Amino acid sequence: MQERAFIYIDGQWVASAGRESIPVINPYTEVVVGHVPRGHAADADRAAQAAARAFPVWAATPPQERAAVLERVRDGLKARADELGVLITQELGMPLKLTQRIQVGSPIAIFGLYARMLAQFSFETNVAHSLIIKEPVGVVACVTPWNYPLHQIAAKVAAALAAGCTVVLKPSELTPLNAFVLADVMHEAGVPAGVFNLVSGPGAEVAEPLARHPDVDMLSFTGSTRVGRHLGALASGHLKRLSLELGGKSASLVLADADLEQAIRGTLNQCFLNSGQTCSALTRLLVPRSSKARAAELAVSMASRYVPGDPMDERTRIGPLVSDVQRRRVLDYVARGLEQGARLLCGGPQPSLAMPHGYFVLPTILGDVQPHHVVAQEEIFGPVLSILGYDDEEHAIRVANDSPYGLSGAIWSADTEHAVRVARRIRTGQLDINGAAFNILAPFGGFKQSGIGRELGQYGLDEFLELKSLQLPTVSA
């Protein structure tokens, strides 16, 4: 049981202004595994003020010293990697073998990435007679999601600290325990007081006050488009810098010359990863109409290998959803899709008979899906794949772009150059060609309602920097 009684403000563990706590529930056992404070607007205010006081000194700290701090944080996370893997699996339900690699390995790599980047990043450059300076934007409120909790925290916090910003972190109340371990590590790493602050609690009581706070210069949010729109509107009152990484409805486009079996295997891997609770999940499979029947047959056969189970068991490929609310939401989407005419090929509303407890949804494949169906337009955030047929390549591109989102996607083809030509016409922030691996040096973010700004790599660092130009006098001959 992880009992956290205090929040972290100005370099100290302090009591929250609120008196209540929030239970953290294991989505597999449905048992409470810990508690965190239910933060209050007064806590958000204290944290923002602490970050504002710490900002001038941290911003003036030489980059190599900031890099050394980030290296110590990376080393601290690495030393607690096994603990974090178990903890995040208990909070989230992702199978432990995946949690260790993705949910823990990635944050460690990101802190290391920004520490190394500071050694070669240029904060000043000359353009004709002007000196162009990159300066930290100021105090950043980082509001992070439950589905990749520590990864999303690292993508924001590591880049912000590297830039010279100070931070107030508000983690998701569904998976907050890993953020408290990070705060432990920050403290042990000698992060100066006020540079990193942690306030747990619901969005209305912590995130909204931070979005409105006059001492907060930037809001960096990852979550649903609905919440991002709301927090962005609150932040606009002070014209804050915004970075919003929001929803997705990514298409996996299988061109006529592609290896169909390889494409479907890769699509399912991305669709069912983290039980489908991934903003960049490939949830729309687009195939030539002539291949629809074969694609459906292959997808159903491969989906049967994703057997739900205990996420602590190394044999488990798919765990539960994060909560009962999320499970009911996903099943409601499936029901609405069937009402509109989609055909259930496997999975769906029936529970797994082998699972006496846990918030499980069976891997689900829907056929006969039309582009206007709700399951092809809205983000479901569960292990649900919709199969759509297309007539020709031009039609396929129109269907892929027929979405309010534009976060990610995939193109499959026997000809890489052909795939790249098609990818250039898809309005989305990131596309995988023939299953190429994720790259933390590349920018991540979306078009349209998938958000504003980019994370990771140098592009993520630039999000936390302001540009200043000094016009220098020229020396006459």
N, C-alpha and C positions, 0 to 999 in steps of 0.2 A: 504494500500500500504506500503510495506516494502522497504524503500530506505536506502541502506547501501553505504556510500560514501567513507569509509576508510577500509583498511586492518589492521590486528593486528600483530605488530612486536615489539619485545623487551619490552613488557608490555605497549605499547601505540597504540592508533588508529592513523594511519598515512596515508597520501595520497599515492596512487600507483604511480609508475613511468609511468604507462600508463595513457592515458587521457580518454579512453572509458569505458563504462559500459556494463554489460550483462543483458538483460531482463530475468526475470523469469516468465514463462507462466503457468497459471492454466490450466491443461489438460482437465478439464471439461468445464470451461467457455470459454477457448481459449483467455483469457484476461490477460494482463501483471499484475502481483501482486507485483512486486518489481524489484529492480536492485541491482547488486553488481559490484564492480570494476573488470575490465578486467585486471588481473595482468600481470606483465611483468617479463622477466628473471632477471631484476635488483632487483625486489621485492623478487624473490626466493633467490637471492644471499644475500640480506640484512637479510632475515629471517634465512638462514642457518648460517650466521656468528653470528647472535644474539644467536641462539641455541648453537653454538659451544662455545661461551663465557660463557653461563650460565651453560654448562654441568658440569664442575668440582665441582662447589658448590652444584648443585642439586644431583649429584651422591654421594657426601659425606654427604648429609642430612640423618639423621637417618630414618630408615623405618617407625617408628611410626609417625614422623613428615610428611613424605610423605602421610601416611595413613590419617592423619588429614586433609590434603589438599583435598584428594580424597573424603573424607566424606563431606566436605563443597561443593564440586562440585556436588556431588549427591544431597545434600539438595537444592542447587540452581536450579538444573534441576527439582526436584520434585515441588518446589514452582512455576515453570513456566510450569508445565505439560499441563495444559489446553491450554495455548497459543501455546505451541509446537505442540499439537495435531492438532489444527486448521491450523497452519502454514504448517506442513508437508502434511496434506491433500490437502491444496491449491497448494503446489508445485508438489506433486506426483500423487494425484488422488486416493489413497487408501481410502476406506470408513473410516470415522472418528472413528467408534466404534472399528475397527481393528487397526487403527493408534494409538489410545490412549493406547491400550494394548501392541502392538508389537513395533511400531516405537518409542514410548516414554517410556513405561514401561520397556522394555528390557534395553535401555541405562542406566536408573536410577539404575536398578539392577546390571548392570555390573560395574559401578563405585563403588557401595557398595560392590560388591564381591571382587574387588581388594583391597579396603581399609581394609576389614576384613582379607584377605589373608596375608597381610603384617604383621599382628600380630603374625602369626605362621609360616611364611615361613622362612626356613633356608638358608641363603646366604653363609654359611660355613659348611664344614663337614670334618672329618678326614678319610683318607683311608691309613691304615698302617702308615708309617712315613711321609705322605704327607697331607698338608692342602689344600683342594679344595675350591676355592673361586668363587662365581658367581658374576660377575661385569656387570654393564650396558654396552651395546654395544656402546652407544654414541648418536650421533644425528640421529634421525629417520625421514625420509620423509614419511608421511602417505598420500597416494593417494586413495581416497574413492569413491564409486559408488553412483548412484542416486536412486537405488531401495530400499535400506534400509539405508538411509543416516546417521542418527544419531546412529543407531545400529552399523554400520560398523565403524563409527568414534570412538565410545566408545570401541569397541573390540580392536582397535589398541591403541588409545590414553591412555585409562585408564591403560592398561597393560604396555605400554611403560613408562608412568610416575611412575607407581608403581616400575618398575625395576630400576629407576633412570636415565632413558634416557630423553633427551629433544626432542621436536617435532616441525616439520613444517607440518601443515595440508593443503592439497590441496583438497577441496571437489569438487564434481561434479558441473559443471556449470549449470546443469539442476535443481538441488535441493540443492542450497547452503545456503538458508536463515537460516535453523536450525543450521548450523555451526557457524553463526554469533551470535546466541543466546548463544551457548555454549561458545564462546569467551567472551561474556558479563559475563557469569557465572564464567568463569575462572578468569577474572579480579576481580570480586567481592569477589571470594573465596580467593584471596591473593596469587595466583600462582606467584612465583617470575618471574621477567622480563626475557624474553628470553626462559623460560622453555616451554611455549606453544606459537606458532606463527601460524597465519592463513593468507594464501594468496589464493584468489579466482582467477579463470581464466581458460582458455582452457589448455588441456594437453600439447600441443606443446610449449606453452609460459610459463608454470609454472612447470608441472610435469617432462618434459624432462630436463630442467636445474637442477632441484633438483636431478634427477637420475644421472646426470653427475657431480654434485658438489663435489669438493674434501673434503668439511667439512661435508658431509652427509655420515654417516657410514652404514646406513641400509635403504633399501627401502621396505616399507610394502604397497602392492597394492592389491586392490580388483577390479575386472572388467573382461573384456573379455580376452580370451586366446590370441587373436591377440595383444591387447595392452600390456598385461602382458609380452608377449615374446619380444616386442619391448623395453619396459622400462627396462626389465631385461638385454637385450643386452647392453643398454646404461650404466647401473649400473655396468656391468662386467668390464668396463674400469678401475674402481678403486677396483674391487673385493669386492664390498659391500655385506653385508649380505642381503639376499633376503627372503621375505615372500610373496608368491603370492597365492591369493585365486581367482580362475578363474572360467571357465564355467562348466556346467554340462549337462548331458542328462540322468537323473536318471530313473532307471527301478523300477516299482512296480510289483513285482513277486508274483502272486497269485497261490499258490500250490493247488493241486487237492483236498486236504481235507479242504480248507479254506472256511469260510463263504463269499460267493461271493458278496453278497449285502453289507456287512460291508467293504470288501476290496475296492469295487468300490467307496463307499461313502468316505472312507478315502483317496483314491487316488485323487478323484476330489477336495477334500478340499485342498490338497497340490498342485495339478496342477493349480488350479484357484486362489490360494492365491495371493494377490497383482496383480491381472489380469495376472497371469502367469509370472510376472517379478521377478522371484526368481531363483537364481542359483541352488538351491537344489530341485526345483520343480519336482514332479513325472510326467514326460511327456510321459513315455512309459509304457503302461499297458500290462503285459504279462500274458496270461491266457491259460489254456489247450484248444486245438482246439475244443474239444467237448463242451466247454463252451463259445465259441466266440459269438455265436448268442445271448445267454442270457446276456452276459456281455455287448454287444453293446446296447441291449434293455434297460438294467438298467442304463448304462452311459448316454444315451440320455434322459431318463426320469429324472434322477437326475440333469443333466446339465440345464434342463429347469427351475430349481428353482433358478439358478444364473441369476437373472434379472439385467441387467445393469441399473444404475441410478445415481442420484446426490450423490456424496460421502459424503456430509454433512447430508444426510437423513439416519437416524438410520436403516431404512428398507433395504437399499442398500447392496447387497452382493458382487457386483463386480463393480469397477469403470473403468475409461478410462485408456488407456496406457499413458505413460509419455509424448509422443510427437507424432506429425504427422509422423515424420521420423520413429519412432518405429512402429507405426500402419502400415505404408506401408511395412516395413520390414517383419512383421508378416504375412500380407496378401500375400506377395510374396512367402513366404515359403509354405503357404497353397496351392497356385496355382501350385507351383512346385511339391508338393506332389501329387496333383490330376493328373498332367501330367504324373507322374511316375506310376500311377495306383491305388493310394489310393482312397477310396470311402468316400465322404462327408456324414456323418450321421446327423450332425446338425451344425448350425453356419456357418462359412465360410465368404466369401467376402461381403455378403449383409449387408448393414448398418442396425442398429436398427431404425425402423421407429419412435419409441417413443423418440429418442434422436436427437433433432434438432442441437445439437452441442456437442463437445467433441470428443476425439480421441479413440473411442470405437472399440473394436473387440468383436463380440459375442462369448460366450463360444463354442468352436469348437471340435467336435469328428471326428476322421478319422479312418475308418475301412479298412480292407484288406491291412494293411501296412506291408511291407517286411523289414527285417533288413537292407538291403542296401539302402532303400529309404532315401532321404535327410531329411525327417521329422523324421526319426528314428536315424539319425546320428548327425545332427547339432542342436545346441541350438537355439531355436526359440524365446524364451523370450516373450511369449504371452500365452493366455488362449487356448492352443491347446494340445489335448491328442491324441496320436497314440495308437491304439489297435493292438497287435501282438499275433498270436497264436503260441503255441509250442507243440511238439509231446510228450515229456516226460521230466522228471526232468533234465536229463543231457543236453538235448537240451535247456531247459529254462535257465540253468546256462550259456551255451555258448552264447545265445542271450543277456542275461543281461550283459555279459562281452564284447560283440561286440560293443564297443564304444571307441572313443579316450579319453573320459572323465571317471572320477571315483570319483565323489564328494559325492553323496548320493544315497539313494535307500530305498526300503521297501520290507519286506517279510511278507506274510500273510499265516497262517496255523492254524489248530485247535490244533496242537502240537507245543508248544513253543520250545522245545528242537530240534524238527525237523527243525523248522525255523532257529534256531541258527546254526545248522550244515550246512544248505544251505548258510546262510549269511557269514560264514567263507570262502566260496569259491567265493564270489563276490568281485571283485577288486575295492573297493570303500571305501572312508574314513569314511562314516557313514551310518548306516542302521537302520531304524525303524522296530521293530518287532510288528506286529498287531496294528499299530497306536500309539505306545508309544510316549510320549511327548518329545519335544525338551529339552535338558539339557544344561544350560550355564556352568556347571562345566566340561562337557565332551569336548574333543578336536574336533574342526571343521576344516576340510580341506580335500584335495583330493589326489587321486592317478593320475598318468599319466598326461594328459594335463589339469587336474583340479587344478594343482598348486603345490606349495612347502611350507611346514611348516604347522603349526596348530595355530588356535586362540581359545580363551576362556579357562577358568579354569587355573590351574597351567601350563598347556601345552602352553597356550598363553603367560604367563609370561616368561617362559623359552626361548621363541623365541627372547626376547630382552636382553638376558643375555649371556655373554661370560664366559668361564671356564678358570680359572687360577689355576695351581698347584704349591704349594711351597713345595719343598723337604726339610724336617727338619732334622737336625742332630740327630742321635739316641744317647742316653746316655748309655755309657758302664757301666757294673756292677762294 
